[in-house]
Amino acid sequence: MTIELEESSGSWTIDTAIPRPNQDVETQYISSMQKLKLANGSNAFITPETKRIKEPIVMSFIDTTSAFRTQIENYILNGDKVRITTHIAGEIYIGRIINMSRVWLVGISPDSFDCQVTLERTS
């Protein structure tokens, strides 16, 4: 997977390649349709202006390096808008990395961590 950063001009610059996540990545589109119960007991469905919502993507990385964790932390601290291009043609995710949670693997190595990274999609 590659990560690109959005420049102030709106163009994208390749920053680096990151490893593929080590667990399944779920991408969701959730409808904002609402169900209302009518007086006669039947259901009515209404669709507001926003028809669907792109849920955040959570990626898990196993046994990450210090350099990888620092890179992700810098994206969060800088508020960088990133574009992640996957190994699948046409699969591109644009958004901001909003958090990273680390799990220290006690007894494995003093520098061994698993990480979960959340990408809040903006488009």
BELJO-V762833 format. One record per residue. N is the residue number from 1. RES is the residue in one small letter. SS is DSSP state (h for helix, s for strand, l for the rest). BURIAL is + if it has 16 or more other C-alpha atoms within 10 Angstrom, else -. Layout:
n = {N	N}
res = {RES	RES}
ss = {SS	SS}
burial = {BURIAL	BURIAL}
This chain:
n = {1	2	3	4	5	6	7	8	9	10	11	12	13	14	15	16	17	18	19	20	21	22	23	24	25	26	27	28	29	30	31	32	33	34	35	36	37	38	39	40	41	42	43	44	45	46	47	48	49	50	51	52	53	54	55	56	57	58	59	60	61	62	63	64	65	66	67	68	69	70	71	72	73	74	75	76	77	78	79	80	81	82	83	84	85	86	87	88	89	90	91	92	93	94	95	96	97	98	99	100	101	102	103	104	105	106	107	108	109	110	111	112	113	114	115	116	117	118	119	120	121	122	123}
res = {m	t	i	e	l	e	e	s	s	g	s	w	t	i	d	t	a	i	p	r	p	n	q	d	v	e	t	q	y	i	s	s	m	q	k	l	k	l	a	n	g	s	n	a	f	i	t	p	e	t	k	r	i	k	e	p	i	v	m	s	f	i	d	t	t	s	a	f	r	t	q	i	e	n	y	i	l	n	g	d	k	v	r	i	t	t	h	i	a	g	e	i	y	i	g	r	i	i	n	m	s	r	v	w	l	v	g	i	s	p	d	s	f	d	c	q	v	t	l	e	r	t	s}
ss = {l	s	s	s	s	s	l	l	l	l	l	s	s	s	s	s	s	l	l	l	l	l	l	l	l	l	l	l	s	s	s	l	l	s	s	s	s	l	l	l	l	l	s	s	s	s	l	l	l	l	l	s	s	s	l	l	s	s	s	s	s	s	s	s	l	h	h	h	h	h	h	h	h	h	h	h	h	h	l	l	s	s	s	s	s	l	l	l	l	l	l	s	s	s	s	s	s	s	s	s	s	s	s	s	l	l	l	l	l	l	l	l	s	s	s	s	s	s	s	s	s	l	l}
burial = {-	+	+	+	+	+	-	-	-	-	-	-	-	-	-	-	-	-	-	-	+	-	-	-	-	-	-	-	-	-	-	-	-	-	-	-	-	-	-	-	-	-	-	-	-	-	-	-	-	-	-	-	-	-	-	+	+	+	+	+	+	+	+	+	-	-	-	-	+	-	-	+	+	-	+	+	-	-	-	+	+	+	+	+	+	-	-	-	-	-	-	-	+	+	+	+	+	+	+	+	-	+	-	-	-	-	-	-	-	-	-	+	+	+	+	+	+	+	+	+	+	-	-}
